[in-house]
C-alpha cells in the first residue's frame, strides 16, 4: 500500500487522472483529476471495459492499455479515453485515464481536411494534364492552341487560388493571437473592401449600398478583417442573380461593432446554414466552381472572427436572400469623439 500511496502522490502532482483499486476492485485512492472524471474513492469500479483491463494487468502481471469510448464515472456521455492499468503489488492495480476526446477530434478534422484537399486539388490538376495533352495534339491549329492555352491558364489560376486559401486558412488556424493589429476606422476598412469587389459587382450589374457609422474605431488586423468582409461581399454577389443589390451596414451594438451584409440572392436552406462555415462545404458545388469558389471562404471568415474574439452568423431564406452578421468586440477607446 506504501507504493500505491507514493504512486498516487506523484500522479496527483502531475495532474493525472489515476485510481488505485484493491483486489475486490474498490478504489482505495483517487487523484483530484480522477474525481473530475466521476471516479470517487471508497467506491467499487463498475466500468466493464476498465475492469477487464485491470484483470488483464493482474493476470499477466504487466502493464496494459486500451483506448476507446467509455462511460466513465456513470456519466451518460461517453468520453474517448486512453486507459492504462499496471499491477502494483498483492491485488492492487493502478489505473490512469487520459481524456483524448479533443486530440481525437483534431485528428479526425485533420484527416478530413487532407482527404478534402486531395480531392479538391485532383480536379484542376487532372484538367491541366488533359489540356496539356490536347495542346500537344493541336500544334497545327493556332486557334485551338489559343483556346486550350486560355483554359490551361484558367485551371492554373484556380489551382493557385485554392492553394492560397488553404495556406491562409492554415495560418489562421495556427495563430493563437492576432498579429499586426492596429487601430483603424472600421468604416474606412469596409469602404476599402467594397472597392475590392467593385469590378465583380459591375460585371453583374449589381448595386452596392452602404450605411456605415463612421465614428467606430477598432483594433484589428486590417488585412484579416478586410479579407473577411471581402469574402462576404464576393459571396453576396456570386450567389445573386445579375442586377440585384447588396447592402452593407455598420453600427455599434453595446460593446460590439456589428457588420451586416445582406443580399437578395439564392438563399441557403436551414439544414445547410450550420455547415457552410465548414471547410470545403458547398451547397451547390457546380455553381461555386463556376464563380471560382473553393468552399473555404466562409471557413476563413469564421476563423478571422474567432481570432478577433468575434462571431459570424447567418440568417437566410431560400429564394429570398441571405444576411451575414459579423460582430467584433470594441475596446474602451473605440469611440471617436473628435
Ligand atoms: P465558396 O468558395 O464555395 O463560395 P464559401 O465558404 O464562401 O465557399 O461558402 C460556402 C457555401 O455557402 C457556398 O458554396 C454557397 O453554397 C453558400 N453561400 C455562401 N454565401 C452565400 C450567400 N450569400 N448566398 C447564398 N449561398 C451562400
Boltz pocket constraint, residues with backbone or C-beta under 6 A from the ligand:
constraints:
  - pocket:
      binder: B
      contacts: [[A, 231], [A, 232], [A, 235], [A, 236], [A, 237], [A, 239], [A, 263], [A, 265], [A, 266], [A, 267], [A, 268], [A, 276], [A, 277], [A, 278], [A, 281], [A, 282], [A, 283], [A, 284], [A, 288], [A, 289], [A, 292], [A, 293], [A, 294], [A, 295], [A, 296], [A, 297], [A, 298], [A, 299], [A, 322]]
      max_distance: 6.0
